[in-house]
Amino acid sequence: MVLEALAAVQPGESIYHEIPLKIPMVWLTGNPKTLRSLATHHRWIYFTTEGEPNLSSSITSKGLVINGSDDLGQKLQIMT
């Protein structure tokens, strides 16, 4: 399911979107500040090049941190 969502991403899409309030989604980001506004039924994937970040305790949804050196396929299988 996660790989299907990633396959649907189009390069050049607008970076400004309102977050749907009632539709579950997977939020892909490189900005940890955007994770605070997600509802608990959303999931997120945070991409970082700096290793494990100190994510805010105010993040109520569940997600996955992916470092640039991680095996992406293996990490995404954990989410399914």
C-alpha positions, 0 to 999 in steps of 0.5 A: 500500500505504501509503495502504491502511494509512492508510485502515484506521486508526480514530480513537480506537484505543488508543495502547498496543499491543505491536509485532508481532515477526514481522509486517512493518508500517508504524509511524505515530508522532509520538514518535521514541523509539518508532522504536528498538524496531522490527525492521529488517523494519518501516517507519515514518512519523514525523510532525513539526511541527518540521522534520527531527529528529535521529533516533537512530543506533540506529534500524535500520529504514527510514522517512519523516519527514513535516513538517506542511507537506509534501505528504503524497500526494507523500511517500507515493508515494516509499515505494511 
